[in-house]
């Protein structure tokens, strides 16, 4: 009997150790070896520097002698050869504020130097053949570009763009050197922000009403109130009572009951390959300018920009700021008319380095985090989550990089997949690239729940940088890590379950991969290495990657979800999204304005049909959709609602009256359709879901 008891106790101990031991070991392993989300733990190594992308050490200093000569002084971080200055004027009547360079001057420099001085003669613009803005009488705004060659940095050329202002007697006046920008637009208010080259009292005048700064400053943010929805207003910016050289306009957001608008999404405008303006101060100036102006001319009411604005990855705060300012040199061209909402990517990195270990800088008496500087350089909504508790004092801010805003019947959510970054967080604390931390995830869920309960919100869009389901260029990181980090996959799933369960999500936009892809994600999509799916992805959602605003291209790679990639394009691209009441459509444009992809995004069919143009003699707007099961569905490319016999006749076909219709086991919802030959054509509010029989 005693031996039986001993054997029983031994068996229980084996079972307990066998079951509990691995659990405890796993917990200890997570606790002792995975420091993700904890405060930074800096190694005992020398601190390094990395500032390879920007040559200019701060902004140039401008003085005008009152006789028509301007002296431009500037410093470079390394000795460079003599500089060349291109300078000219602005056209007040030109809608897009683009510098009109006309004259060149070369620095008188005998040997390479860090200190530079160039004298330019402004009196040349008094000549009739050069005076495009009544300069001789009233003066004007002088635009200039400094070009330097850096022999110790692979002989690359670098540029700095600036401007200053003089009156007709060559006295220097306060000048708007950055902006203005329309920010945080609602149907009743807007913030106008800008920078001046000296402290001034700023004023905006909107519809005859003036709004003033509280004090003198070089940075200005002033809110205009009392606007009316969907109404255009002209506005002026004044510095010490002096108007900027041109007027601008803005338009109040539409009312939720009259929701018809267009917005653009683009990402990854960091330096490209090709030299010149493709690699200017950490920015592909050439491509970014082209796409932003194109989006504006195509009717975009606002732009979402999903990170990697710049090259970044610098240890120098001034370098980081100047790269962001180089980006704003481009975005101001249309940002003076429509809002641009910026998010952060992995290249928005301002860091401390120890050998090859890199940390996001922290906010203290000696430094500022990348997130803090980003918030100082851009104006976005202040409604994000608090900093992550787990990182204690090393946690950066979420302010103005994680936020949401409502526009008409739509909620837009910016979230940050590159917060509090460390190159090895499992050992040194901080956060992993692509990982959404606990506090931010809970905030996302709360904002989604709020939108779900809000009857005025019909659509939700989210945008961030690192894709949940990468397709070409970043399968080894993003939110995937080749499927080999279980905690990364678990967090991706937590996030996507919240996204898919919202029921109002139209699409989630990402960048990071320098291409375009459109992937259909639902409860049947393979999302794991073994090819299995996640049944908790309740409603289908489009993932759209559009990272083609300037960075070098990536080709497509194989992933578990590759068969659900409905479109892929490796070239430069950006997206235009049209919201028209209940319907949402997508158009993707390439470098020369060609249409890469075009399809409806909502209503989404439960099998995720692919909308592709087909020739049809009655109406070219009809589209054919091919479901996952191979069946063909035909829908109107514009999801138009035809309500009268006259409208039916425009199509050259008689639509069966509206009502609920069923076909092949699917509930097609309230719609009209016609039958021509062996093909069914449908039009209306399509909501294709399996029938519950």
C-alpha positions in Angstrom: 0.0 0.0 0.0 2.8 2.3 0.9 4.5 1.7 -2.4 1.3 2.4 -4.3 1.0 5.8 -2.5 4.6 6.6 -3.4 4.0 5.7 -7.0 0.8 7.8 -7.1 2.6 10.8 -5.6 5.5 10.4 -8.0 3.1 10.2 -11.0 1.3 13.3 -9.9 4.6 15.2 -9.5 5.6 14.1 -13.0 2.3 15.3 -14.4 2.4 18.6 -12.6 6.0 19.3 -13.6 5.3 18.2 -17.1 2.3 20.6 -17.4 3.3 23.5 -15.1 7.0 23.4 -15.7 6.9 24.5 -19.3 4.4 27.3 -18.4 6.6 28.6 -15.7 9.7 28.2 -17.9 7.9 30.2 -20.6 6.9 32.9 -18.2 10.4 33.1 -16.8 11.8 33.2 -20.3 9.5 36.1 -21.3 10.3 37.9 -18.1 14.1 37.4 -18.1 15.0 37.5 -21.8 12.3 39.4 -23.6 12.3 43.0 -22.4 9.9 44.3 -25.1 7.9 47.2 -23.8 10.2 47.9 -20.8 12.3 51.0 -20.3 15.4 51.3 -22.4 18.4 49.5 -21.0 21.5 51.2 -22.5 24.6 49.1 -23.0 27.9 50.1 -21.6 29.4 51.1 -24.9 30.6 54.4 -26.5 27.9 56.6 -28.0 28.1 57.0 -31.7 26.9 59.6 -34.3 25.1 59.1 -37.6 24.2 62.2 -39.7 24.9 61.2 -43.3 21.9 62.6 -45.1 21.9 66.4 -44.6 24.9 68.7 -45.4 23.6 72.0 -44.1 24.2 72.8 -40.4 21.1 74.9 -39.7 19.2 77.6 -41.7 21.1 80.3 -43.7 21.3 83.8 -42.4 20.1 86.6 -44.7 21.0 90.2 -44.5 20.0 92.9 -47.1 22.1 96.1 -47.2 19.4 98.5 -48.3 21.1 99.1 -51.7 19.9 96.0 -53.4 22.4 93.4 -52.4 21.6 90.4 -50.2 24.3 88.4 -48.3 23.5 84.7 -47.7 25.7 83.1 -45.0 25.5 79.4 -44.1 27.5 76.5 -42.6 27.9 72.9 -43.7 28.7 69.9 -41.5 31.7 69.1 -43.7 34.0 71.2 -45.9 32.4 71.7 -49.3 33.5 73.4 -52.5 32.1 76.8 -53.5 28.4 77.0 -53.5 26.1 78.1 -56.4 23.0 80.1 -55.7 19.9 80.0 -58.0 17.5 82.8 -57.2 14.3 84.3 -58.5 10.8 85.5 -57.7 7.3 84.1 -57.1 4.2 84.8 -59.2 1.4 86.0 -56.9 -1.2 84.9 -59.5 0.2 81.3 -59.7 -2.1 78.9 -57.8 0.7 76.4 -56.9 3.5 78.3 -55.1 6.5 77.2 -57.1 9.8 79.1 -57.2 10.6 80.8 -60.5 14.4 80.7 -60.5 16.0 83.1 -63.0 19.6 84.1 -62.0 22.7 82.2 -60.8 25.6 83.4 -58.6 28.7 81.4 -57.6 30.5 81.8 -54.3 34.0 83.3 -54.3 35.8 80.5 -52.4 39.4 79.4 -52.9 39.3 76.1 -51.0 36.8 73.8 -49.4 35.2 75.2 -46.3 32.4 74.8 -43.7 31.6 78.5 -43.7 30.1 80.0 -46.8 29.1 83.5 -48.0 27.4 84.4 -51.2 26.3 87.9 -52.3 23.4 88.2 -54.8 22.2 91.3 -56.6 18.5 91.9 -56.3 18.5 95.0 -58.5 18.5 92.8 -61.6 14.8 92.2 -61.0 14.1 95.9 -61.6 14.8 95.2 -65.3 11.6 95.0 -67.3 12.4 91.6 -68.7 12.8 90.1 -65.2 10.1 92.0 -63.3 7.2 89.6 -63.0 5.6 91.0 -59.8 6.0 94.8 -59.9 9.2 94.2 -58.0 10.7 97.6 -58.9 7.9 99.5 -57.1 6.8 97.1 -54.3 9.6 94.6 -53.9 8.7 91.0 -53.4 9.6 87.5 -52.1 13.0 86.2 -53.3 13.2 82.5 -53.7 16.7 80.9 -53.6 18.3 77.5 -53.8 21.8 76.8 -52.5 23.6 74.0 -54.3 26.8 72.5 -52.9 29.0 69.5 -53.8 30.3 67.3 -51.1 33.6 65.6 -52.1 33.8 63.5 -49.0 30.3 62.2 -49.4 30.6 60.4 -52.7 30.6 63.8 -54.6 26.8 64.1 -54.1 25.1 67.5 -54.6 22.8 68.8 -51.9 20.3 71.6 -51.9 18.7 74.0 -49.5 15.6 76.0 -50.6 14.7 79.2 -48.8 13.1 82.6 -49.3 13.1 86.2 -47.9 11.2 89.4 -48.5 12.1 93.0 -49.3 10.1 96.1 -50.0 10.6 98.5 -52.9 13.4 100.3 -51.0 15.2 97.0 -50.2 14.3 97.0 -46.6 13.9 93.4 -45.3 10.3 92.5 -44.3 9.1 89.6 -42.2 8.6 86.6 -44.5 6.6 83.4 -44.4 9.3 80.8 -44.9 7.2 77.7 -44.4 3.5 77.3 -45.2 0.9 78.3 -44.7 -0.8 75.0 -44.0 -4.5 74.2 -43.5 -4.7 71.8 -40.6 -7.3 69.9 -38.6 -10.2 70.9 -40.8 -13.7 70.4 -39.7 -17.1 71.6 -41.1 -16.9 74.6 -38.7 -13.2 75.3 -38.1 -9.6 75.1 -39.4 -6.2 75.7 -38.0 -3.8 77.8 -40.2 -0.1 77.2 -39.4 3.1 78.8 -40.7 6.7 79.8 -39.9 8.2 83.3 -40.2 11.9 84.2 -40.4 11.6 86.5 -37.3 9.2 86.7 -34.3 6.0 88.4 -35.5 2.5 88.8 -34.4 0.6 86.5 -36.7 -2.9 87.1 -38.0 -5.3 85.3 -40.4 -8.2 86.9 -42.2 -11.0 84.6 -43.2 -14.2 85.8 -44.8 -13.5 89.3 -43.5 -12.9 88.2 -39.9 -9.5 88.4 -38.3 -7.9 86.0 -35.8 -4.7 86.8 -34.0 -1.8 85.2 -32.2 -1.5 85.6 -28.5 2.2 86.7 -28.7 5.1 87.2 -31.0 6.6 84.0 -32.3 8.2 82.5 -35.4 5.8 79.6 -35.2 2.1 80.3 -35.7 -1.1 78.2 -35.2 -4.3 80.1 -35.4 -7.8 78.6 -35.4 -10.6 80.1 -37.6 -14.1 79.3 -36.4 -17.6 79.9 -37.6 -17.1 78.2 -40.9 -20.0 76.5 -42.8 -19.9 73.0 -44.1 -18.7 72.5 -47.7 -18.2 76.2 -48.2 -15.1 77.7 -49.8 -13.3 80.6 -48.0 -10.5 82.8 -49.2 -7.9 83.6 -46.4 -4.9 85.7 -46.0 -1.9 85.3 -43.7 -0.4 88.5 -42.1 2.9 89.0 -40.2 3.0 92.2 -38.1 0.1 93.3 -40.2 1.8 92.7 -43.6 0.0 90.3 -45.9 1.8 87.4 -47.5 2.4 87.9 -51.2 -0.6 85.9 -52.2 -4.0 84.8 -50.9 -5.2 81.2 -50.3 -8.4 79.4 -49.8 -9.8 76.5 -47.8 -13.1 74.6 -47.8 -15.1 73.5 -44.8 -15.6 69.7 -44.5 -19.0 68.4 -45.7 -21.8 67.6 -43.4 -22.3 63.9 -42.6 -25.6 63.9 -44.5 -24.0 65.2 -47.7 -20.9 63.0 -47.9 -19.3 63.3 -51.3 -15.6 63.8 -51.2 -12.2 62.5 -52.4 -9.0 62.0 -50.5 -5.5 60.7 -51.3 -3.2 58.3 -49.6 0.6 58.0 -50.3 3.7 57.0 -48.4 7.4 56.6 -48.5 8.8 59.7 -50.1 12.3 59.3 -48.6 15.3 59.7 -51.0 15.2 57.7 -54.2 17.9 56.6 -56.6 18.7 59.0 -59.5 20.4 62.0 -57.9 19.3 65.6 -58.1 15.9 66.3 -56.7 15.3 62.6 -56.2 17.8 62.9 -53.3 17.4 66.3 -51.7 17.8 66.6 -47.9 16.5 63.1 -47.2 13.4 63.5 -49.5 12.6 62.5 -53.1 11.5 66.1 -53.9 10.9 65.2 -57.6 8.4 62.4 -57.0 6.6 63.9 -54.0 6.0 67.2 -55.7 4.6 65.5 -58.7 2.2 63.3 -56.8 1.0 66.0 -54.4 0.2 68.4 -57.2 -1.5 65.6 -59.1 -3.6 64.6 -56.2 -4.7 68.2 -55.7 -5.5 68.6 -59.4 -7.5 65.4 -59.3 -9.8 66.9 -56.6 -8.4 65.5 -53.4 -10.0 67.2 -50.4 -7.2 66.0 -48.1 -4.1 63.7 -48.1 -3.1 61.0 -45.7 0.7 60.3 -45.6 1.7 57.1 -44.0 5.3 57.6 -42.9 8.8 57.4 -44.2 8.6 61.0 -45.2 12.4 61.3 -45.0 15.6 59.2 -44.7 15.9 59.9 -41.0 18.0 57.4 -39.0 20.0 60.3 -37.6 21.5 61.1 -34.2 21.3 64.8 -34.8 18.1 66.7 -33.9 18.9 69.6 -36.2 19.5 67.2 -39.1 16.2 65.4 -38.3 14.3 68.8 -38.3 15.9 70.0 -41.5 14.8 66.8 -43.3 11.2 67.2 -42.1 11.4 70.9 -43.2 12.7 69.8 -46.6 9.6 67.6 -46.8 7.4 70.6 -46.0 9.1 72.6 -48.7 7.2 70.3 -51.1 4.0 69.7 -49.2 3.3 73.5 -48.7 2.6 73.7 -52.4 -0.8 72.3 -51.9 -1.0 72.1 -48.1 -2.0 75.8 -48.2 -5.3 74.7 -49.6 -6.1 71.2 -48.3 -5.0 69.4 -45.1 -2.2 66.8 -45.1 -2.3 64.4 -42.2 1.1 62.8 -41.5 2.0 59.6 -39.8 5.3 58.1 -38.7 7.3 55.3 -40.3 10.5 53.5 -39.4 12.6 56.2 -41.2 11.3 58.9 -38.9 14.1 57.8 -36.5 15.9 60.2 -34.3 18.2 58.0 -32.3 21.0 57.3 -29.8 23.4 54.7 -31.0 25.8 52.4 -29.1 27.8 50.4 -31.6 25.1 48.8 -33.7 22.4 49.1 -31.1 19.9 51.9 -31.7 17.3 53.6 -29.5 14.7 56.2 -30.0 15.9 59.4 -28.2 14.0 60.2 -25.0 12.4 63.4 -23.9 14.6 64.9 -21.2 16.7 68.1 -20.5 19.2 67.1 -23.2 17.2 65.6 -26.1 13.8 65.1 -27.6 12.3 61.9 -29.0 11.5 61.5 -32.7 7.8 61.6 -31.8 8.2 64.9 -29.9 10.0 66.7 -32.7 7.5 65.3 -35.2 4.7 66.8 -33.1 6.6 70.2 -33.1 7.0 70.1 -36.9 3.4 69.1 -37.9 -0.1 70.1 -36.8 -2.4 67.1 -36.2 -5.3 66.4 -33.8 -4.5 66.1 -30.1 -6.7 63.1 -29.2 -4.3 60.1 -29.1 -3.5 57.9 -26.2 -1.2 58.6 -23.3 2.4 57.4 -23.5 2.9 53.7 -22.8 3.1 53.1 -19.0 5.4 50.1 -19.3 8.3 52.2 -20.7 8.1 54.7 -17.8 10.2 57.8 -18.3 11.6 56.5 -21.6 8.2 56.4 -23.2 7.8 58.9 -26.1 4.6 60.8 -26.8 1.7 59.7 -29.0 0.6 63.3 -29.4 0.0 64.2 -33.1 1.3 60.9 -34.4 -1.6 58.8 -33.2 -5.0 60.5 -33.6 -8.3 60.3 -35.4 -10.6 62.8 -37.1 -14.1 62.7 -38.6 -14.7 64.0 -42.0 -18.4 64.0 -43.2 -19.6 60.4 -42.7 -16.1 59.0 -42.3 -13.6 58.4 -39.5 -9.9 58.4 -40.2 -7.5 56.8 -37.7 -3.8 57.3 -37.7 -1.8 54.7 -35.7 1.9 54.2 -35.1 3.7 51.0 -35.9 7.1 52.5 -35.1 6.7 53.9 -31.6 9.5 53.9 -29.0 11.7 52.0 -31.3 14.8 50.0 -30.4 16.8 47.8 -32.8 16.9 45.0 -30.3 14.0 45.4 -27.8 14.0 41.8 -26.7 17.3 42.5 -25.0 17.4 46.2 -24.4 13.8 47.3 -23.9 11.7 49.7 -26.0 9.5 48.6 -28.9 9.9 46.4 -31.9 9.5 47.8 -35.4 5.9 46.9 -36.5 4.6 46.2 -33.1 1.5 48.0 -31.7 1.9 48.3 -28.0 -0.8 47.6 -25.3 -1.9 51.2 -24.6 -2.2 52.1 -28.3 -4.1 48.9 -29.1 -6.6 49.6 -26.4 -7.0 53.2 -27.7 -7.6 51.8 -31.2 -10.3 49.5 -29.9 -12.0 52.4 -28.0 -12.0 54.6 -31.1 -13.4 51.8 -33.3 -16.1 51.1 -30.8 -17.0 54.7 -30.6 -17.3 54.9 -34.4 -19.4 51.7 -34.5 -21.9 53.3 -32.1 -22.0 56.6 -33.9 -24.9 56.5 -36.4 -23.3 59.4 -38.5 -20.2 57.4 -39.2 -20.6 55.1 -42.2 -17.0 54.3 -43.1 -13.7 53.9 -41.3 -10.2 54.1 -42.8 -7.0 53.5 -40.9 -3.5 54.3 -41.9 0.0 53.4 -40.5 3.3 52.3 -41.9 4.2 48.7 -41.3 1.9 46.3 -43.1 -0.1 43.6 -41.3 0.2 41.4 -44.4 3.4 42.4 -46.3 3.7 41.4 -50.0 7.0 42.6 -51.3 10.1 44.0 -49.5 9.3 43.6 -45.8 8.2 40.1 -45.2 11.1 39.8 -42.7 9.8 42.5 -40.5 6.6 44.7 -40.6 3.9 42.8 -38.6 5.0 39.4 -39.9 8.8 38.7 -39.3 8.5 35.7 -41.7 6.0 34.2 -39.3 8.7 33.3 -36.8 7.9 35.6 -33.9 4.7 34.2 -32.2 4.2 37.3 -30.1 4.3 39.5 -33.2 1.7 37.4 -34.9 -0.5 37.4 -31.8 -0.4 41.1 -31.7 -1.1 41.5 -35.4 -4.1 39.2 -34.9 -5.4 41.2 -31.9 -5.2 44.4 -34.0 -6.8 42.9 -37.1 -9.6 41.3 -35.1 -10.5 44.7 -33.8 -10.3 46.1 -37.3 -12.4 43.4 -38.9 -15.0 43.3 -36.2 -15.8 47.0 -36.5 -18.2 46.4 -39.4 -17.6 49.8 -40.9 -14.0 49.4 -42.0 -13.5 50.3 -45.7 -9.7 49.8 -45.9 -6.5 49.9 -43.9 -3.6 51.7 -45.7 0.0 51.0 -45.1 3.3 52.0 -46.7 6.8 50.6 -46.0 6.8 48.4 -49.1 7.7 50.6 -52.1 5.0 49.3 -54.4 1.2 49.0 -54.6 -0.8 46.0 -53.5 -4.5 45.3 -52.6 -5.1 42.3 -50.5 -8.5 40.9 -49.4 -8.5 39.7 -45.8 -11.4 37.8 -44.3 -12.0 34.8 -42.1 -10.9 32.4 -44.9 -7.7 34.1 -45.9 -4.5 32.1 -45.2 -2.6 34.2 -42.6 -0.2 31.7 -41.0 2.8 29.7 -42.2 0.7 26.5 -42.3 -1.9 28.1 -44.6 -4.6 28.3 -42.0 -6.9 31.3 -41.5 -8.3 33.2 -38.5 -12.0 32.8 -38.2 -12.1 35.8 -35.8 -11.6 38.1 -38.7 -15.4 38.7 -38.7 -15.9 41.1 -41.6 -13.8 41.3 -44.8 -11.4 44.3 -45.0 -9.1 45.5 -47.8 -5.5 46.0 -46.9 -3.9 48.5 -49.3 -0.2 49.1 -49.4 0.8 52.3 -51.3 4.4 53.1 -50.6 5.4 54.5 -54.0 5.9 58.2 -53.4 9.7 58.2 -54.1 11.6 55.4 -52.3 13.3 52.7 -54.4 11.0 49.9 -55.7 10.4 46.4 -54.3 9.1 43.4 -56.3 6.4 41.0 -55.1 7.3 38.1 -52.8 5.4 35.0 -51.8 3.4 35.0 -48.6 0.7 32.7 -47.2 -2.0 35.2 -48.3 -0.6 35.7 -51.8 -3.6 34.3 -53.6 -5.7 37.0 -51.9 -3.5 39.8 -53.4 -5.9 41.2 -56.0 -3.5 43.7 -57.5 0.2 44.3 -57.3 2.3 47.0 -59.0 6.0 47.7 -58.3 6.3 51.2 -59.6 5.6 54.7 -58.2 2.0 55.1 -57.2 -0.6 56.9 -54.9 -4.3 56.2 -54.2 -7.4 58.3 -54.7 -10.4 57.3 -52.7 -13.9 58.6 -53.4 -16.6 58.5 -50.8 -20.1 59.1 -52.1 -22.7 58.4 -49.4 -22.7 54.6 -48.7 -20.3 53.9 -51.5 -16.5 54.0 -51.6 -14.3 53.5 -54.7 -10.5 53.4 -55.2 -8.4 54.6 -58.1 -4.6 54.1 -58.1 -2.4 56.3 -60.2 1.1 55.9 -61.5 4.1 58.1 -62.3 2.6 59.5 -65.5 -1.0 59.6 -64.4 -1.9 56.2 -65.7 -4.6 54.2 -63.9 -3.0 51.2 -62.3 -6.1 49.9 -60.5 -9.7 51.0 -60.1 -12.5 49.3 -58.2 -15.2 49.7 -55.6 -14.1 49.2 -52.0 -17.6 49.4 -50.3 -20.0 47.8 -50.2 -17.6 44.8 -49.9 -18.8 41.4 -51.2 -18.3 38.7 -48.7 -16.1 36.7 -51.2 -14.1 39.8 -52.1 -14.7 40.1 -55.8 -12.1 41.7 -58.1 -13.5 44.5 -60.1 -12.0 44.7 -63.6 -13.2 46.5 -66.7 -14.9 44.5 -69.4 -16.1 45.5 -72.8 -19.8 45.9 -72.8 -21.8 47.6 -75.6 -24.5 49.0 -73.4 -22.4 50.9 -70.8 -18.7 51.0 -70.2 -19.2 51.6 -66.5 -20.2 47.9 -65.9 -17.5 45.7 -64.3 -17.0 42.0 -64.0 -16.1 40.5 -60.6 -14.6 37.1 -60.1 -15.2 35.6 -56.7 -12.9 33.3 -54.9 -15.0 30.3 -55.9 -14.5 31.2 -59.6 -18.1 32.4 -60.2 -18.7 35.6 -62.2 -20.5 38.6 -60.8 -21.3 41.8 -62.7 -21.7 45.1 -60.9 -21.8 48.8 -61.8 -18.3 50.2 -61.6 -19.7 53.3 -59.9 -22.3 51.3 -57.8 -24.9 53.7 -59.3 -28.5 53.5 -58.1 -30.9 53.6 -61.0 -34.4 54.6 -59.9 -36.4 55.5 -63.0 -37.3 53.9 -66.4 -35.4 56.7 -68.1 -32.2 55.8 -66.2 -32.7 52.1 -67.2 -32.9 53.1 -70.8 -29.6 55.0 -70.7 -28.1 51.5 -70.2 -29.9 50.1 -73.1 -31.4 47.4 -70.9 -34.5 47.0 -68.7 -33.5 46.5 -65.0 -35.9 44.4 -63.0 -37.4 46.6 -60.3 -35.7 46.9 -56.9 -36.2 44.4 -54.2 -34.3 41.7 -52.3 -32.8 39.2 -54.7 -31.1 35.8 -54.3 -28.7 34.0 -56.6 -26.7 30.9 -56.1 -27.0 30.9 -52.3 -26.2 34.6 -51.9 -28.4 37.4 -50.6 -27.8 40.3 -53.0 -29.6 42.9 -51.0 -31.6 45.8 -52.3 -30.7 46.2 -56.0 -31.7 46.2 -59.6 -30.5 43.8 -62.2 -30.9 42.8 -65.8 -30.3 39.6 -67.8 -28.8 39.8 -71.2 -27.9 36.6 -72.9 -26.3 34.3 -70.4 -25.0 37.2 -68.2 -26.7 38.8 -65.2 -25.9 42.5 -64.7 -26.4 44.1 -61.3 -26.6 47.7 -60.1 -27.3 49.2 -56.7 -26.4 48.7 -53.0 -24.7 45.4 -53.2 -24.3 43.5 -50.0 -23.4 40.0 -51.0 -23.5 37.6 -48.1 -24.2 33.8 -47.8 -27.9 33.0 -47.2 -28.7 31.5 -43.9 -30.8 28.5 -44.9 
